[in-house]
Amino acid sequence: QVQLVESGGGLVQAGGSLRLACVVSGSIFRLAVGSWYRQAPGKQRELVAAITIGGSTNYATSVKGRFTISRDNARNTMYLQMNSLKPEDTAVYYCNIFGRDKVGYWGQGTQVTVSS
């Protein structure tokens, strides 16, 4: 059973930083594409950042230059470093992995709230 557990969310003032972590159980992570999504109230879930098995990254335009996605395969962990946070970054953040079994797995989500 693959499980993803996120941590690191919280309340921060605008301009501040947070680092989210997603720990993946089992050995699937090192051969999976990893992503972070977010969903704000009343809005659809959107892709924030993604990282390939080889470490190539891709970002939503709204977070480019402020957020950094990374992975530590030895620790089965994916990170999202968020700097220069804005109130519009407020959302529930979810990690996702897509493995060679062609199945997508989701974490339970972690709340990020940015006050103005």
DSSP file (Angstrom, degrees, kcal/mol; ACC not computed):
  #  RESIDUE AA STRUCTURE BP1 BP2  ACC     N-H-->O    O-->H-N    N-H-->O    O-->H-N    TCO  KAPPA ALPHA  PHI   PSI    X-CA   Y-CA   Z-CA
    1    1 A Q              0   0    0      0, 0.0     2,-0.4     0, 0.0    24,-0.0   0.000 360.0 360.0 360.0 122.2    0.0    0.0    0.0
    2    2 A V        -     0   0    0     22,-0.0     2,-0.4    25,-0.0    24,-0.1  -0.723 360.0-177.2 -86.9 130.0    1.5    3.3   -1.1
    3    3 A Q        -     0   0    0     -2,-0.4    22,-2.7    22,-0.1     2,-0.5  -0.986  13.7-160.6-129.5 141.5    1.0    6.2    1.3
    4    4 A L  E     -A   24   0A   0    102,-0.5   104,-0.5    -2,-0.4     2,-0.5  -0.981   7.5-169.7-119.7 129.0    2.0    9.8    1.0
    5    5 A V  E     -A   23   0A   0     18,-2.2    18,-2.5    -2,-0.5     2,-0.2  -0.964   6.0-160.4-124.9 116.7    2.2   12.0    4.1
    6    6 A E  E     +A   22   0A   0     -2,-0.5     2,-0.3    16,-0.2    16,-0.2  -0.594  15.3 166.1 -92.5 155.0    2.6   15.7    3.8
    7    7 A S  E     +A   21   0A   0     14,-2.0    14,-2.5    -2,-0.2   103,-0.1  -0.965  40.3  69.5-154.7 166.9    3.8   18.1    6.4
    8    8 A G        +     0   0    0     -2,-0.3    11,-0.3     1,-0.3    14,-0.0   0.343  60.7 131.2 105.6  -5.9    5.1   21.7    6.8
    9    9 A G        +     0   0    0     12,-0.1     2,-0.3     9,-0.1    -1,-0.3  -0.182  24.0 117.7 -72.3 172.4    2.0   23.7    6.2
   10   10 A G  E     -d  112   0B   0    101,-0.9   103,-2.8   100,-0.1     2,-0.5  -0.989  61.3 -49.3 162.5-165.8    0.9   26.5    8.4
   11   11 A L  E     +d  113   0B   0     -2,-0.3     2,-0.3   101,-0.2   103,-0.2  -0.883  53.5 165.0-105.1 130.1    0.1   30.2    8.8
   12   12 A V  E     -d  114   0B   0    101,-2.5   103,-2.3    -2,-0.5     2,-0.1  -0.985  35.1-110.9-143.3 150.8    2.7   32.7    7.5
   13   13 A Q  E >   -d  115   0B   0     -2,-0.3     3,-2.2   101,-0.2    72,-0.2  -0.451  51.5 -81.8 -77.8 155.8    2.7   36.4    6.7
   14   14 A A  T 3  S+     0   0    0    101,-2.3    72,-0.2     1,-0.3    -1,-0.1  -0.303 120.4  30.7 -56.4 137.9    3.1   37.6    3.2
   15   15 A G  T 3  S+     0   0    0     70,-3.1    69,-0.6     1,-0.3    -1,-0.3   0.248  99.3 115.4  93.3 -11.9    6.7   37.6    2.1
   16   16 A G    <   -     0   0    0     -3,-2.2    69,-2.3    69,-0.2     2,-0.3  -0.074  57.4-123.0 -83.1-174.5    7.5   34.7    4.4
   17   17 A S        +     0   0    0     66,-0.2     2,-0.3    67,-0.2    66,-0.2  -0.933  20.7 179.5-132.9 152.5    8.6   31.2    3.6
   18   18 A L  E     - B   0  82A   0     64,-2.1    64,-3.3    -2,-0.3     2,-0.5  -0.978  16.1-147.2-143.6 153.4    7.5   27.6    4.2
   19   19 A R  E     - B   0  81A   0    -11,-0.3     2,-0.3    -2,-0.3    62,-0.2  -0.974  13.5-159.0-125.0 119.6    8.9   24.2    3.2
   20   20 A L  E     - B   0  80A   0     60,-2.6    60,-2.1    -2,-0.5     2,-0.4  -0.685   6.2-162.5 -91.6 147.1    6.5   21.4    2.6
   21   21 A A  E     -AB   7  79A   0    -14,-2.5   -14,-2.0    -2,-0.3     2,-0.4  -0.969   8.0-165.0-128.9 147.4    7.6   17.8    2.7
   22   22 A C  E     -AB   6  78A   0     56,-2.4    56,-2.2    -2,-0.4     2,-0.5  -0.952   7.5-161.1-134.0 112.2    5.9   14.6    1.3
   23   23 A V  E     -AB   5  77A   0    -18,-2.5   -18,-2.2    -2,-0.4     2,-0.5  -0.830   8.0-156.3 -97.7 128.4    7.2   11.2    2.6
   24   24 A V  E     -A    4   0A   0     52,-3.0   -20,-0.2    -2,-0.5     2,-0.1  -0.896  10.2-135.6-108.9 126.9    6.3    8.3    0.4
   25   25 A S        +     0   0    0    -22,-2.7     3,-0.4    -2,-0.5     4,-0.2  -0.470  66.5  16.2 -77.5 151.8    6.1    4.8    1.8
   26   26 A G  S    S-     0   0    0      1,-0.2     3,-0.3    -2,-0.1    -2,-0.1  -0.242  99.7 -68.7  83.2-172.4    7.6    1.9   -0.1
   27   27 A S  S    S+     0   0    0      1,-0.2     3,-0.4     2,-0.1     4,-0.2   0.251 101.8  96.3-104.4  11.0   10.1    1.9   -2.9
   28   28 A I    >   +     0   0    0     -3,-0.4     3,-1.4     1,-0.2    72,-0.2   0.781  65.8  76.1 -71.9 -26.5    7.9    3.3   -5.6
   29   29 A F  G >  S+     0   0    0     -3,-0.3     3,-2.1     1,-0.3    -1,-0.2   0.854  84.1  59.5 -60.6 -41.7    9.1    6.9   -5.2
   30   30 A R  G 3  S+     0   0    0     -3,-0.4    -1,-0.3     1,-0.3    -2,-0.1   0.694 112.3  41.8 -66.1 -16.0   12.5    6.7   -6.9
   31   31 A L  G <  S+     0   0    0     -3,-1.4     2,-0.4    -4,-0.2    -1,-0.3   0.007 103.0  90.8-114.8  26.7   10.8    5.6  -10.2
   32   32 A A  S <  S-     0   0    0     -3,-2.1     2,-0.4    67,-0.2    67,-0.2  -0.913  75.0-120.4-124.9 148.6    7.9    8.0  -10.0
   33   33 A V  E     -E   98   0B   0     65,-2.2    65,-2.2    -2,-0.4     2,-0.4  -0.724  35.1-148.9 -79.5 133.9    7.2   11.5  -11.3
   34   34 A G  E     +EF  97  51B   0     17,-2.5    17,-3.0    -2,-0.4     2,-0.3  -0.843  19.4 174.0-110.7 145.7    6.4   13.8   -8.3
   35   35 A S  E     -EF  96  50B   0     61,-2.7    61,-2.5    -2,-0.4     2,-0.4  -0.979  23.8-143.7-145.1 155.6    4.1   16.8   -8.3
   36   36 A W  E     -EF  95  49B   0     13,-2.7    12,-3.0    -2,-0.3    13,-1.6  -0.987  22.9-179.6-117.5 133.6    2.6   19.3   -6.0
   37   37 A Y  E     -EF  94  47B   0     57,-3.1    57,-2.6    -2,-0.4     2,-0.3  -0.807   7.9-158.3-120.8 165.3   -0.9   20.6   -6.5
   38   38 A R  E     -EF  93  46B   0      8,-2.2     8,-3.0    -2,-0.3     2,-0.4  -0.993   5.8-161.9-144.3 154.5   -3.0   23.1   -4.6
   39   39 A Q  E     -E   92   0B   0     53,-2.1    53,-2.3    -2,-0.3     6,-0.2  -0.947   7.1-162.6-139.6 116.2   -6.7   23.8   -4.3
   40   40 A A    >   -     0   0    0      4,-0.4     3,-2.2    -2,-0.4    51,-0.1  -0.592  45.5 -75.6 -90.7 158.2   -8.0   27.1   -3.0
   41   41 A P  T 3  S+     0   0    0      0, 0.0    -1,-0.1     0, 0.0     3,-0.1  -0.285 118.7   6.4 -55.9 129.7  -11.6   27.4   -1.7
   42   42 A G  T 3  S+     0   0    0      1,-0.3     2,-0.3    -3,-0.1    -2,-0.0   0.533 113.4 100.8  77.1   6.0  -14.1   27.5   -4.6
   43   43 A K  S <  S-     0   0    0     -3,-2.2    -1,-0.3     1,-0.0     2,-0.1  -0.812  75.3-101.9-122.2 162.0  -11.4   26.8   -7.2
   44   44 A Q        -     0   0    0     -2,-0.3    -4,-0.4     1,-0.1     2,-0.2  -0.433  46.4 -94.0 -76.9 155.1  -10.2   23.7   -9.1
   45   45 A R        -     0   0    0     -6,-0.2     2,-0.4    -2,-0.1    -6,-0.2  -0.495  49.5-164.0 -66.8 136.2   -7.1   21.9   -8.1
   46   46 A E  E     -F   38   0B   0     -8,-3.0    -8,-2.2    -2,-0.2     2,-0.3  -0.939  22.6-109.2-129.3 149.4   -4.1   23.2  -10.0
   47   47 A L  E     +F   37   0B   0     -2,-0.4   -10,-0.2   -10,-0.2     3,-0.1  -0.592  31.9 175.5 -74.8 130.4   -0.6   21.9  -10.7
   48   48 A V  E     -     0   0B   0    -12,-3.0    12,-2.6     1,-0.4     2,-0.3   0.830  61.8 -17.1-100.3 -49.0    2.0   23.9   -8.9
   49   49 A A  E     -FG  36  59B   0    -13,-1.6   -13,-2.7    10,-0.2    -1,-0.4  -0.990  54.4-161.7-158.9 154.2    5.3   22.1   -9.7
   50   50 A A  E     -FG  35  58B   0      8,-2.3     8,-1.9    -2,-0.3     2,-0.4  -0.980   1.6-162.6-141.5 153.4    6.5   18.8  -11.0
   51   51 A I  E     -FG  34  57B   0    -17,-3.0   -17,-2.5    -2,-0.3     6,-0.2  -0.995  14.7-140.3-139.9 131.8    9.8   16.9  -10.9
   52   52 A T    >   -     0   0    0      4,-2.6     3,-1.1    -2,-0.4   -20,-0.1  -0.211  34.7 -98.0 -82.2 175.6   10.8   14.0  -13.1
   53   53 A I  T 3  S+     0   0    0      1,-0.3    -1,-0.1     2,-0.1   -21,-0.1   0.863 126.9  50.0 -60.1 -35.8   12.7   10.9  -12.2
   54   54 A G  T 3  S-     0   0    0      2,-0.1    -1,-0.3     1,-0.0    -3,-0.0   0.525 123.9-103.2 -83.1  -5.9   15.9   12.5  -13.5
   55   55 A G    <   +     0   0    0     -3,-1.1     2,-0.1     1,-0.3    -2,-0.1   0.481  68.5 147.2  99.6   2.3   15.3   15.7  -11.6
   56   56 A S        -     0   0    0      1,-0.0    -4,-2.6    -5,-0.0    -1,-0.3  -0.490  33.1-152.2 -69.7 144.1   14.0   18.0  -14.3
   57   57 A T  E     -G   51   0B   0     -6,-0.2     2,-0.3    -2,-0.1    -6,-0.2  -0.819  18.1-171.0-123.5 158.2   11.4   20.5  -13.0
   58   58 A N  E     -G   50   0B   0     -8,-1.9    -8,-2.3    -2,-0.3     2,-0.3  -0.992  10.5-165.1-146.3 143.1    8.4   22.4  -14.2
   59   59 A Y  E     -G   49   0B   0     -2,-0.3   -10,-0.2   -10,-0.2     2,-0.1  -0.939  26.6-107.9-132.8 150.4    6.5   25.2  -12.5
   60   60 A A    >>  -     0   0    0    -12,-2.6     3,-1.5    -2,-0.3     4,-1.2  -0.478  38.3-117.6 -66.4 147.2    3.2   27.0  -12.9
   61   61 A T  T 34 S+     0   0    0      1,-0.3     3,-0.4     2,-0.2    -1,-0.1   0.856 111.5  61.9 -57.2 -36.0    3.7   30.6  -14.1
   62   62 A S  T 34 S+     0   0    0      1,-0.2    -1,-0.3     3,-0.0   -14,-0.1   0.687 114.4  31.7 -67.9 -18.7    2.3   32.0  -10.9
   63   63 A V  T X> S+     0   0    0     -3,-1.5     3,-2.4   -15,-0.2     4,-2.2   0.473  83.5 127.5-117.1  -5.0    5.0   30.4   -8.7
   64   64 A K  T 3< S+     0   0    0     -4,-1.2     4,-0.1    -3,-0.4   -15,-0.0  -0.291  80.5  16.9 -59.1 132.9    8.0   30.4  -11.0
   65   65 A G  T 34 S+     0   0    0      2,-0.4    -1,-0.3     1,-0.1     3,-0.1   0.271 125.3  59.3  87.9 -11.4   11.0   32.0   -9.3
   66   66 A R  T <4 S+     0   0    0     -3,-2.4    17,-2.0     1,-0.2     2,-0.3   0.692  98.1  53.1-115.4 -34.2    9.5   31.7   -5.9
   67   67 A F  E  <  -C   82   0A   0     -4,-2.2    -2,-0.4    15,-0.2     2,-0.4  -0.789  59.9-165.2-108.1 148.7    8.9   28.0   -5.4
   68   68 A T  E     -C   81   0A   0     13,-2.4    13,-3.0    -2,-0.3     2,-0.4  -0.984   4.5-158.3-135.0 124.0   11.4   25.2   -5.7
   69   69 A I  E     +C   80   0A   0     -2,-0.4     2,-0.3    11,-0.2    11,-0.2  -0.796  21.8 163.6 -97.9 142.7   10.5   21.5   -6.0
   70   70 A S  E     -C   79   0A   0      9,-1.7     9,-2.8    -2,-0.4     2,-0.3  -0.954  21.4-145.9-150.6 168.1   13.1   18.9   -5.1
   71   71 A R  E     -C   78   0A   0     -2,-0.3     2,-0.5     7,-0.2     7,-0.2  -0.994   8.6-161.3-142.2 147.5   13.4   15.2   -4.3
   72   72 A D  E > > -C   77   0A   0      5,-3.2     5,-2.0    -2,-0.3     3,-0.9  -0.883   9.2-174.4-126.1  96.4   15.6   13.0   -2.0
   73   73 A N  G > 5S+     0   0    0     -2,-0.5     3,-0.7     1,-0.3   -43,-0.2   0.818  82.3  60.7 -65.1 -29.7   15.2    9.5   -3.3
   74   74 A A  G 3 5S+     0   0    0      1,-0.2    -1,-0.3    -3,-0.1   -44,-0.0   0.824 114.2  36.1 -66.2 -29.3   17.3    8.1   -0.4
   75   75 A R  G < 5S-     0   0    0     -3,-0.9    -1,-0.2     2,-0.2    -2,-0.2   0.351 105.7-125.9-102.2   3.8   14.7    9.4    2.0
   76   76 A N  T < 5 +     0   0    0     -3,-0.7   -52,-3.0    -4,-0.5     2,-0.4   0.889  68.0 133.9  52.1  41.9   11.6    8.8   -0.2
   77   77 A T  E   < -BC  23  72A   0     -5,-2.0    -5,-3.2   -54,-0.2     2,-0.4  -0.960  44.0-163.6-131.9 140.6   10.8   12.4    0.2
   78   78 A M  E     -BC  22  71A   0    -56,-2.2   -56,-2.4    -2,-0.4     2,-0.3  -0.934  16.0-159.3-118.5 145.1    9.7   15.3   -2.0
   79   79 A Y  E     -BC  21  70A   0     -9,-2.8    -9,-1.7    -2,-0.4     2,-0.4  -0.855  16.5-161.2-124.3 157.0    9.9   18.9   -1.0
   80   80 A L  E     -BC  20  69A   0    -60,-2.1   -60,-2.6    -2,-0.3     2,-0.6  -0.878  11.8-161.9-136.0 106.3    8.4   22.2   -2.0
   81   81 A Q  E     -BC  19  68A   0    -13,-3.0   -13,-2.4    -2,-0.4     2,-0.6  -0.783  10.5-166.0 -86.7 122.8   10.3   25.3   -0.8
   82   82 A M  E     +BC  18  67A   0    -64,-3.3   -64,-2.1    -2,-0.6     2,-0.3  -0.944  10.9 173.6-118.3 116.0    8.0   28.3   -1.0
   83   83 A N        +     0   0    0    -17,-2.0   -66,-0.2    -2,-0.6   -67,-0.2  -0.750  59.7  23.2-115.9 164.1    9.5   31.8   -0.7
   84   84 A S  S    S-     0   0    0    -69,-0.6    -1,-0.2    -2,-0.3   -67,-0.2   0.901  84.8-159.9  49.2  48.5    8.0   35.3   -1.1
   85   85 A L        -     0   0    0    -69,-2.3   -70,-3.1    -3,-0.2   -69,-0.2  -0.254   7.6-158.3 -65.2 146.0    4.6   33.9   -0.3
   86   86 A K    >   -     0   0    0    -72,-0.2     3,-2.3   -71,-0.1     4,-0.3  -0.847  31.5-110.3-121.0 156.5    1.5   35.9   -1.3
   87   87 A P  G >  S+     0   0    0      0, 0.0     3,-1.8     0, 0.0    27,-0.4   0.846 117.5  63.2 -54.9 -33.0   -2.1   35.8    0.1
   88   88 A E  G 3  S+     0   0    0      1,-0.3   -48,-0.0   -48,-0.0    -3,-0.0   0.561  88.8  69.6 -72.1  -5.8   -3.1   34.2   -3.3
   89   89 A D  G <  S+     0   0    0     -3,-2.3    -1,-0.3    25,-0.0     2,-0.2   0.519  70.7 121.3 -82.8  -6.1   -0.9   31.2   -2.4
   90   90 A T    <   +     0   0    0     -3,-1.8     2,-0.3    -4,-0.3    23,-0.2  -0.407  40.3 105.9 -61.4 125.0   -3.4   30.3    0.3
   91   91 A A  E    S- H   0 112B   0     21,-2.0    21,-2.7    -2,-0.2     2,-0.6  -0.968  76.0 -79.5-178.6 171.0   -4.7   26.8   -0.4
   92   92 A V  E     -EH  39 111B   0    -53,-2.3   -53,-2.1    -2,-0.3     2,-0.5  -0.868  48.1-147.0 -89.1 128.2   -4.6   23.1    0.6
   93   93 A Y  E     -EH  38 110B   0     17,-3.0    17,-2.0    -2,-0.6     2,-0.4  -0.842  15.0-169.9-103.9 132.4   -1.4   21.7   -1.0
   94   94 A Y  E     -E   37   0B   0    -57,-2.6   -57,-3.1    -2,-0.5     2,-0.3  -0.943  13.0-143.4-122.0 139.1   -1.3   18.1   -2.1
   95   95 A C  E     -E   36   0B   0     -2,-0.4    12,-2.0   -59,-0.2     2,-0.3  -0.768  20.5-173.3 -97.6 152.7    1.6   15.9   -3.2
   96   96 A N  E     -EI  35 106B   0    -61,-2.5   -61,-2.7    -2,-0.3     2,-0.4  -0.998  10.2-166.2-143.6 140.1    1.1   13.4   -6.0
   97   97 A I  E     -EI  34 105B   0      8,-1.9     8,-2.6    -2,-0.3     2,-0.5  -0.981   5.9-160.1-127.5 148.4    3.3   10.7   -7.5
   98   98 A F  E     -EI  33 104B   0    -65,-2.2   -65,-2.2    -2,-0.4     6,-0.2  -0.954  22.4-169.4-127.7 109.9    2.8    8.8  -10.7
   99   99 A G    >   -     0   0    0      4,-1.6     3,-1.9    -2,-0.5   -67,-0.2  -0.205  40.9 -90.6 -97.6-176.9    4.6    5.5  -10.8
  100  100 A R  T 3  S+     0   0    0      1,-0.3   -68,-0.1   -69,-0.2    -1,-0.1   0.654 119.3  70.7 -68.6 -15.0    5.5    2.9  -13.4
  101  101 A D  T 3  S-     0   0    0      2,-0.2    -1,-0.3     1,-0.0     3,-0.1   0.402 110.8-121.5 -80.3   4.6    2.3    1.1  -12.4
  102  102 A K  S <  S+     0   0    0     -3,-1.9     2,-0.4     1,-0.2    -2,-0.1   0.778  72.7 126.4  62.1  28.5    0.5    4.0  -14.2
  103  103 A V        -     0   0    0     -4,-0.1    -4,-1.6     2,-0.0     2,-0.4  -0.950  53.6-140.2-117.5 138.2   -1.4    4.8  -11.0
  104  104 A G  E     -I   98   0B   0     -2,-0.4     2,-0.4    -6,-0.2    -6,-0.2  -0.813  15.8-162.1 -96.7 136.8   -1.5    8.2   -9.4
  105  105 A Y  E     -I   97   0B   0     -8,-2.6    -8,-1.9    -2,-0.4     2,-0.3  -0.932   4.0-158.5-120.7 143.5   -1.3    8.4   -5.6
  106  106 A W  E     -I   96   0B   0     -2,-0.4  -102,-0.5   -10,-0.2   -10,-0.2  -0.886  10.8-134.2-122.2 149.0   -2.2   11.4   -3.5
  107  107 A G        -     0   0    0    -12,-2.0  -102,-0.2    -2,-0.3     3,-0.1  -0.331  34.8-105.1 -84.9 179.6   -1.4   12.7    0.0
  108  108 A Q        -     0   0    0   -104,-0.5  -103,-0.1     1,-0.2   -14,-0.1   0.611  62.1-112.9 -85.5 -12.3   -4.1   14.0    2.4
  109  109 A G        -     0   0    0    -14,-0.1     2,-0.4     1,-0.1   -15,-0.2   0.111  18.9-129.7  96.9 149.0   -3.2   17.6    1.9
  110  110 A T  E     - H   0  93B   0    -17,-2.0   -17,-3.0  -103,-0.1     2,-0.3  -0.998  23.0-121.2-137.9 134.2   -1.7   20.3    4.1
  111  111 A Q  E     - H   0  92B   0     -2,-0.4  -101,-0.9   -19,-0.2     2,-0.5  -0.557  23.0-171.6 -80.6 131.7   -3.1   23.8    4.6
  112  112 A V  E     -dH  10  91B   0    -21,-2.7   -21,-2.0    -2,-0.3     2,-0.5  -0.992   5.1-176.7-120.1 123.9   -1.1   26.8    3.8
  113  113 A T  E     -d   11   0B   0   -103,-2.8  -101,-2.5    -2,-0.5     2,-0.6  -0.984   6.7-167.0-124.9 124.8   -2.5   30.2    4.8
  114  114 A V  E     -d   12   0B   0     -2,-0.5     2,-0.3   -27,-0.4  -101,-0.2  -0.946  10.6-153.7-114.3 118.2   -0.7   33.4    3.9
  115  115 A S  E      d   13   0B   0   -103,-2.3  -101,-2.3    -2,-0.6    -2,-0.0  -0.637 360.0 360.0 -92.4 148.6   -1.9   36.6    5.7
  116  116 A S              0   0    0     -2,-0.3    -1,-0.1  -103,-0.2  -103,-0.1   0.443 360.0 360.0 -89.0 360.0   -1.6   40.0    4.2
